[in-house]
Amino acid sequence: MHEATVTVLGVFATTLSALSLLPQVIRTWRTRSAGDISASWLIVALL
């Protein structure tokens, strides 16, 4: 693959990964409690 294609795919993947965290961040913000966060999901998302 060309370097530009790899860069675009990397940016796209990073954006989707960051957006996947958004629902839990919003829920934590609204409830003011981090007890609802799934630890296993968080580990998988961060890997």
C-alpha positions in Angstrom: 0.0 0.0 0.0 1.0 3.5 -0.5 2.1 5.5 2.5 -0.8 8.0 2.1 -3.3 5.1 2.1 -1.8 3.6 5.3 -1.9 7.1 7.0 -5.6 7.6 6.0 -6.5 4.2 7.3 -4.6 4.8 10.5 -6.4 8.2 11.1 -9.8 6.6 10.3 -9.2 3.7 12.7 -8.0 6.0 15.5 -11.0 8.2 15.0 -13.4 5.3 15.3 -11.6 4.0 18.3 -11.8 7.3 20.1 -15.5 7.6 19.1 -16.2 4.2 20.6 -15.3 5.6 24.0 -17.7 8.4 23.7 -20.9 6.7 25.0 -19.2 5.6 28.2 -17.7 9.1 28.7 -21.1 10.7 28.3 -22.8 8.2 30.7 -20.0 8.8 33.3 -20.4 12.6 32.9 -24.2 12.5 33.3 -24.3 10.1 36.2 -21.1 11.5 37.9 -20.2 7.8 38.6 -17.5 5.7 37.0 -19.0 2.5 38.5 -20.9 1.8 35.3 -17.8 1.5 33.1 -17.1 -2.0 32.0 -13.4 -2.8 32.9 -13.1 -5.5 30.3 -14.5 -3.4 27.5 -12.2 -0.6 28.5 -9.1 -2.8 28.3 -10.1 -4.2 24.9 -10.8 -0.7 23.6 -7.5 0.7 24.8 -5.5 -2.2 23.3 
